[in-house]
Amino acid sequence: MEVFRLHIGRSFTALYIVDTDRDWVEITHLMTIEQAHKRYGRL
């Protein structure tokens, strides 16, 4: 399963997965960019 990242403005990052078999998107994490960098490093 692939995890995608989307920056929202200059403040937030959303991590999400896409299931094309069932035609849905699930947002797994929503956090500030600083929190995402601390948790996952710079991707």
mmCIF file of the N, C-alpha and C atoms, coordinates in Angstrom:
data_MODEL
# 
_entry.id   MODEL 
# 
loop_
_atom_site.group_PDB 
_atom_site.id 
_atom_site.type_symbol 
_atom_site.label_atom_id 
_atom_site.label_alt_id 
_atom_site.label_comp_id 
_atom_site.label_asym_id 
_atom_site.label_entity_id 
_atom_site.label_seq_id 
_atom_site.pdbx_PDB_ins_code 
_atom_site.Cartn_x 
_atom_site.Cartn_y 
_atom_site.Cartn_z 
_atom_site.occupancy 
_atom_site.B_iso_or_equiv 
_atom_site.pdbx_formal_charge 
_atom_site.auth_seq_id 
_atom_site.auth_comp_id 
_atom_site.auth_asym_id 
_atom_site.auth_atom_id 
_atom_site.pdbx_PDB_model_num 
ATOM 1   N N  . MET A 1 1  ? 0.852   -1.173 0.000  1.00 0.00 ? 1  MET A N  1 
ATOM 2   C CA . MET A 1 1  ? 0.000   0.000  0.000  1.00 0.00 ? 1  MET A CA 1 
ATOM 3   C C  . MET A 1 1  ? 0.898   1.236  0.000  1.00 0.00 ? 1  MET A C  1 
ATOM 4   N N  . GLU A 1 2  ? 0.593   2.179  -0.863 1.00 0.00 ? 2  GLU A N  1 
ATOM 5   C CA . GLU A 1 2  ? 1.354   3.416  -0.935 1.00 0.00 ? 2  GLU A CA 1 
ATOM 6   C C  . GLU A 1 2  ? 0.712   4.494  -0.073 1.00 0.00 ? 2  GLU A C  1 
ATOM 7   N N  . VAL A 1 3  ? 1.529   5.270  0.577  1.00 0.00 ? 3  VAL A N  1 
ATOM 8   C CA . VAL A 1 3  ? 1.073   6.406  1.359  1.00 0.00 ? 3  VAL A CA 1 
ATOM 9   C C  . VAL A 1 3  ? 1.490   7.670  0.620  1.00 0.00 ? 3  VAL A C  1 
ATOM 10  N N  . PHE A 1 4  ? 0.559   8.591  0.468  1.00 0.00 ? 4  PHE A N  1 
ATOM 11  C CA . PHE A 1 4  ? 0.821   9.839  -0.226 1.00 0.00 ? 4  PHE A CA 1 
ATOM 12  C C  . PHE A 1 4  ? 0.828   10.986 0.765  1.00 0.00 ? 4  PHE A C  1 
ATOM 13  N N  . ARG A 1 5  ? 1.501   12.060 0.399  1.00 0.00 ? 5  ARG A N  1 
ATOM 14  C CA . ARG A 1 5  ? 1.615   13.243 1.255  1.00 0.00 ? 5  ARG A CA 1 
ATOM 15  C C  . ARG A 1 5  ? 1.126   14.453 0.470  1.00 0.00 ? 5  ARG A C  1 
ATOM 16  N N  . LEU A 1 6  ? 0.394   15.317 1.141  1.00 0.00 ? 6  LEU A N  1 
ATOM 17  C CA . LEU A 1 6  ? -0.116  16.533 0.525  1.00 0.00 ? 6  LEU A CA 1 
ATOM 18  C C  . LEU A 1 6  ? 0.122   17.692 1.477  1.00 0.00 ? 6  LEU A C  1 
ATOM 19  N N  . HIS A 1 7  ? 0.859   18.694 1.016  1.00 0.00 ? 7  HIS A N  1 
ATOM 20  C CA . HIS A 1 7  ? 1.035   19.900 1.818  1.00 0.00 ? 7  HIS A CA 1 
ATOM 21  C C  . HIS A 1 7  ? -0.182  20.790 1.599  1.00 0.00 ? 7  HIS A C  1 
ATOM 22  N N  . ILE A 1 8  ? -0.727  21.296 2.681  1.00 0.00 ? 8  ILE A N  1 
ATOM 23  C CA . ILE A 1 8  ? -1.896  22.172 2.629  1.00 0.00 ? 8  ILE A CA 1 
ATOM 24  C C  . ILE A 1 8  ? -1.428  23.547 3.059  1.00 0.00 ? 8  ILE A C  1 
ATOM 25  N N  . GLY A 1 9  ? -1.305  24.433 2.086  1.00 0.00 ? 9  GLY A N  1 
ATOM 26  C CA . GLY A 1 9  ? -0.743  25.751 2.375  1.00 0.00 ? 9  GLY A CA 1 
ATOM 27  C C  . GLY A 1 9  ? 0.698   25.595 2.819  1.00 0.00 ? 9  GLY A C  1 
ATOM 28  N N  . ARG A 1 10 ? 1.131   26.444 3.723  1.00 0.00 ? 10 ARG A N  1 
ATOM 29  C CA . ARG A 1 10 ? 2.484   26.355 4.262  1.00 0.00 ? 10 ARG A CA 1 
ATOM 30  C C  . ARG A 1 10 ? 2.457   25.890 5.707  1.00 0.00 ? 10 ARG A C  1 
ATOM 31  N N  . SER A 1 11 ? 1.332   25.336 6.143  1.00 0.00 ? 11 SER A N  1 
ATOM 32  C CA . SER A 1 11 ? 1.181   25.011 7.556  1.00 0.00 ? 11 SER A CA 1 
ATOM 33  C C  . SER A 1 11 ? 0.929   23.544 7.850  1.00 0.00 ? 11 SER A C  1 
ATOM 34  N N  . PHE A 1 12 ? 0.212   22.837 6.994  1.00 0.00 ? 12 PHE A N  1 
ATOM 35  C CA . PHE A 1 12 ? -0.235  21.492 7.331  1.00 0.00 ? 12 PHE A CA 1 
ATOM 36  C C  . PHE A 1 12 ? 0.181   20.460 6.297  1.00 0.00 ? 12 PHE A C  1 
ATOM 37  N N  . THR A 1 13 ? 0.252   19.211 6.744  1.00 0.00 ? 13 THR A N  1 
ATOM 38  C CA . THR A 1 13 ? 0.534   18.068 5.887  1.00 0.00 ? 13 THR A CA 1 
ATOM 39  C C  . THR A 1 13 ? -0.521  17.007 6.149  1.00 0.00 ? 13 THR A C  1 
ATOM 40  N N  . ALA A 1 14 ? -1.053  16.445 5.081  1.00 0.00 ? 14 ALA A N  1 
ATOM 41  C CA . ALA A 1 14 ? -1.987  15.323 5.191  1.00 0.00 ? 14 ALA A CA 1 
ATOM 42  C C  . ALA A 1 14 ? -1.307  14.100 4.582  1.00 0.00 ? 14 ALA A C  1 
ATOM 43  N N  . LEU A 1 15 ? -1.354  12.989 5.300  1.00 0.00 ? 15 LEU A N  1 
ATOM 44  C CA . LEU A 1 15 ? -0.882  11.711 4.776  1.00 0.00 ? 15 LEU A CA 1 
ATOM 45  C C  . LEU A 1 15 ? -2.120  10.872 4.489  1.00 0.00 ? 15 LEU A C  1 
ATOM 46  N N  . TYR A 1 16 ? -2.171  10.270 3.298  1.00 0.00 ? 16 TYR A N  1 
ATOM 47  C CA . TYR A 1 16 ? -3.382  9.550  2.920  1.00 0.00 ? 16 TYR A CA 1 
ATOM 48  C C  . TYR A 1 16 ? -3.043  8.356  2.046  1.00 0.00 ? 16 TYR A C  1 
ATOM 49  N N  . ILE A 1 17 ? -3.973  7.426  1.978  1.00 0.00 ? 17 ILE A N  1 
ATOM 50  C CA . ILE A 1 17 ? -3.848  6.254  1.116  1.00 0.00 ? 17 ILE A CA 1 
ATOM 51  C C  . ILE A 1 17 ? -5.020  6.259  0.138  1.00 0.00 ? 17 ILE A C  1 
ATOM 52  N N  . VAL A 1 18 ? -4.789  5.662  -1.029 1.00 0.00 ? 18 VAL A N  1 
ATOM 53  C CA . VAL A 1 18 ? -5.813  5.572  -2.071 1.00 0.00 ? 18 VAL A CA 1 
ATOM 54  C C  . VAL A 1 18 ? -6.044  4.106  -2.380 1.00 0.00 ? 18 VAL A C  1 
ATOM 55  N N  . ASP A 1 19 ? -7.286  3.688  -2.337 1.00 0.00 ? 19 ASP A N  1 
ATOM 56  C CA . ASP A 1 19 ? -7.655  2.323  -2.696 1.00 0.00 ? 19 ASP A CA 1 
ATOM 57  C C  . ASP A 1 19 ? -8.453  2.398  -3.993 1.00 0.00 ? 19 ASP A C  1 
ATOM 58  N N  . THR A 1 20 ? -7.794  2.094  -5.105 1.00 0.00 ? 20 THR A N  1 
ATOM 59  C CA . THR A 1 20 ? -8.464  2.206  -6.403 1.00 0.00 ? 20 THR A CA 1 
ATOM 60  C C  . THR A 1 20 ? -9.467  1.082  -6.640 1.00 0.00 ? 20 THR A C  1 
ATOM 61  N N  . ASP A 1 21 ? -9.296  -0.040 -5.933 1.00 0.00 ? 21 ASP A N  1 
ATOM 62  C CA . ASP A 1 21 ? -10.252 -1.138 -6.086 1.00 0.00 ? 21 ASP A CA 1 
ATOM 63  C C  . ASP A 1 21 ? -11.617 -0.773 -5.533 1.00 0.00 ? 21 ASP A C  1 
ATOM 64  N N  . ARG A 1 22 ? -11.629 -0.025 -4.431 1.00 0.00 ? 22 ARG A N  1 
ATOM 65  C CA . ARG A 1 22 ? -12.901 0.353  -3.797 1.00 0.00 ? 22 ARG A CA 1 
ATOM 66  C C  . ARG A 1 22 ? -13.250 1.818  -4.029 1.00 0.00 ? 22 ARG A C  1 
ATOM 67  N N  . ASP A 1 23 ? -12.419 2.534  -4.800 1.00 0.00 ? 23 ASP A N  1 
ATOM 68  C CA . ASP A 1 23 ? -12.662 3.948  -5.143 1.00 0.00 ? 23 ASP A CA 1 
ATOM 69  C C  . ASP A 1 23 ? -12.826 4.825  -3.911 1.00 0.00 ? 23 ASP A C  1 
ATOM 70  N N  . TRP A 1 24 ? -11.845 4.783  -2.986 1.00 0.00 ? 24 TRP A N  1 
ATOM 71  C CA . TRP A 1 24 ? -11.899 5.652  -1.825 1.00 0.00 ? 24 TRP A CA 1 
ATOM 72  C C  . TRP A 1 24 ? -10.509 6.130  -1.432 1.00 0.00 ? 24 TRP A C  1 
ATOM 73  N N  . VAL A 1 25 ? -10.514 7.250  -0.723 1.00 0.00 ? 25 VAL A N  1 
ATOM 74  C CA . VAL A 1 25 ? -9.290  7.846  -0.186 1.00 0.00 ? 25 VAL A CA 1 
ATOM 75  C C  . VAL A 1 25 ? -9.469  7.943  1.321  1.00 0.00 ? 25 VAL A C  1 
ATOM 76  N N  . GLU A 1 26 ? -8.429  7.541  2.069  1.00 0.00 ? 26 GLU A N  1 
ATOM 77  C CA . GLU A 1 26 ? -8.493  7.628  3.530  1.00 0.00 ? 26 GLU A CA 1 
ATOM 78  C C  . GLU A 1 26 ? -7.352  8.509  4.011  1.00 0.00 ? 26 GLU A C  1 
ATOM 79  N N  . ILE A 1 27 ? -7.697  9.572  4.726  1.00 0.00 ? 27 ILE A N  1 
ATOM 80  C CA . ILE A 1 27 ? -6.695  10.427 5.343  1.00 0.00 ? 27 ILE A CA 1 
ATOM 81  C C  . ILE A 1 27 ? -6.283  9.761  6.646  1.00 0.00 ? 27 ILE A C  1 
ATOM 82  N N  . THR A 1 28 ? -4.994  9.412  6.749  1.00 0.00 ? 28 THR A N  1 
ATOM 83  C CA . THR A 1 28 ? -4.523  8.696  7.921  1.00 0.00 ? 28 THR A CA 1 
ATOM 84  C C  . THR A 1 28 ? -3.971  9.632  8.990  1.00 0.00 ? 28 THR A C  1 
ATOM 85  N N  . HIS A 1 29 ? -3.360  10.729 8.581  1.00 0.00 ? 29 HIS A N  1 
ATOM 86  C CA . HIS A 1 29 ? -2.798  11.685 9.528  1.00 0.00 ? 29 HIS A CA 1 
ATOM 87  C C  . HIS A 1 29 ? -2.955  13.100 8.980  1.00 0.00 ? 29 HIS A C  1 
ATOM 88  N N  . LEU A 1 30 ? -3.256  14.029 9.853  1.00 0.00 ? 30 LEU A N  1 
ATOM 89  C CA . LEU A 1 30 ? -3.310  15.443 9.523  1.00 0.00 ? 30 LEU A CA 1 
ATOM 90  C C  . LEU A 1 30 ? -2.562  16.164 10.639 1.00 0.00 ? 30 LEU A C  1 
ATOM 91  N N  . MET A 1 31 ? -1.473  16.839 10.268 1.00 0.00 ? 31 MET A N  1 
ATOM 92  C CA . MET A 1 31 ? -0.630  17.479 11.283 1.00 0.00 ? 31 MET A CA 1 
ATOM 93  C C  . MET A 1 31 ? 0.089   18.670 10.671 1.00 0.00 ? 31 MET A C  1 
ATOM 94  N N  . THR A 1 32 ? 0.709   19.467 11.544 1.00 0.00 ? 32 THR A N  1 
ATOM 95  C CA . THR A 1 32 ? 1.487   20.586 11.024 1.00 0.00 ? 32 THR A CA 1 
ATOM 96  C C  . THR A 1 32 ? 2.716   20.027 10.307 1.00 0.00 ? 32 THR A C  1 
ATOM 97  N N  . ILE A 1 33 ? 3.289   20.824 9.441  1.00 0.00 ? 33 ILE A N  1 
ATOM 98  C CA . ILE A 1 33 ? 4.477   20.401 8.709  1.00 0.00 ? 33 ILE A CA 1 
ATOM 99  C C  . ILE A 1 33 ? 5.617   20.118 9.680  1.00 0.00 ? 33 ILE A C  1 
ATOM 100 N N  . GLU A 1 34 ? 5.741   20.922 10.721 1.00 0.00 ? 34 GLU A N  1 
ATOM 101 C CA . GLU A 1 34 ? 6.804   20.701 11.707 1.00 0.00 ? 34 GLU A CA 1 
ATOM 102 C C  . GLU A 1 34 ? 6.638   19.355 12.414 1.00 0.00 ? 34 GLU A C  1 
ATOM 103 N N  . GLN A 1 35 ? 5.408   19.017 12.777 1.00 0.00 ? 35 GLN A N  1 
ATOM 104 C CA . GLN A 1 35 ? 5.143   17.729 13.427 1.00 0.00 ? 35 GLN A CA 1 
ATOM 105 C C  . GLN A 1 35 ? 5.463   16.574 12.474 1.00 0.00 ? 35 GLN A C  1 
ATOM 106 N N  . ALA A 1 36 ? 5.109   16.723 11.203 1.00 0.00 ? 36 ALA A N  1 
ATOM 107 C CA . ALA A 1 36 ? 5.372   15.666 10.230 1.00 0.00 ? 36 ALA A CA 1 
ATOM 108 C C  . ALA A 1 36 ? 6.877   15.463 10.054 1.00 0.00 ? 36 ALA A C  1 
ATOM 109 N N  . HIS A 1 37 ? 7.647   16.543 10.003 1.00 0.00 ? 37 HIS A N  1 
ATOM 110 C CA . HIS A 1 37 ? 9.093   16.417 9.854  1.00 0.00 ? 37 HIS A CA 1 
ATOM 111 C C  . HIS A 1 37 ? 9.714   15.750 11.068 1.00 0.00 ? 37 HIS A C  1 
ATOM 112 N N  . LYS A 1 38 ? 9.231   16.077 12.260 1.00 0.00 ? 38 LYS A N  1 
ATOM 113 C CA . LYS A 1 38 ? 9.761   15.437 13.475 1.00 0.00 ? 38 LYS A CA 1 
ATOM 114 C C  . LYS A 1 38 ? 9.420   13.949 13.505 1.00 0.00 ? 38 LYS A C  1 
ATOM 115 N N  . ARG A 1 39 ? 8.219   13.611 13.063 1.00 0.00 ? 39 ARG A N  1 
ATOM 116 C CA . ARG A 1 39 ? 7.742   12.226 13.162 1.00 0.00 ? 39 ARG A CA 1 
ATOM 117 C C  . ARG A 1 39 ? 8.302   11.341 12.042 1.00 0.00 ? 39 ARG A C  1 
ATOM 118 N N  . TYR A 1 40 ? 8.344   11.858 10.804 1.00 0.00 ? 40 TYR A N  1 
ATOM 119 C CA . TYR A 1 40 ? 8.697   11.043 9.659  1.00 0.00 ? 40 TYR A CA 1 
ATOM 120 C C  . TYR A 1 40 ? 9.975   11.478 8.953  1.00 0.00 ? 40 TYR A C  1 
ATOM 121 N N  . GLY A 1 41 ? 10.580  12.566 9.394  1.00 0.00 ? 41 GLY A N  1 
ATOM 122 C CA . GLY A 1 41 ? 11.758  13.085 8.678  1.00 0.00 ? 41 GLY A CA 1 
ATOM 123 C C  . GLY A 1 41 ? 11.303  13.813 7.427  1.00 0.00 ? 41 GLY A C  1 
ATOM 124 N N  . ARG A 1 42 ? 12.262  14.311 6.718  1.00 0.00 ? 42 ARG A N  1 
ATOM 125 C CA . ARG A 1 42 ? 11.941  15.026 5.471  1.00 0.00 ? 42 ARG A CA 1 
ATOM 126 C C  . ARG A 1 42 ? 11.877  13.999 4.347  1.00 0.00 ? 42 ARG A C  1 
ATOM 127 N N  . LEU A 1 43 ? 10.681  13.823 3.778  1.00 0.00 ? 43 LEU A N  1 
ATOM 128 C CA . LEU A 1 43 ? 10.489  12.812 2.734  1.00 0.00 ? 43 LEU A CA 1 
ATOM 129 C C  . LEU A 1 43 ? 10.900  13.346 1.380  1.00 0.00 ? 43 LEU A C  1 
# 
